[in-house]
């Protein structure tokens, strides 16, 4: 998740993020999983960023083709 907002659901809080997957409608091929990172994750782009919104107006950027500084799921 790149940005979090409560503009659509005014009751949404950061504490709910780990269990929010069931509430989301994401594009085909995308999934929502939450993880607290132990270091900073950097995602760089080379002119093209894969950014998509969910149905609650949160925004996501994909970690594809080596764009991320490490794989957070390893």
Secondary structure, 3 states (H helix, E strand, C coil): CCECCCCCCCCCCHHHHHHCHHHCCCCCCCCCCCCCCCCCCCECCCCCCCEEECCCCCEEECCCCCCECCCCCC
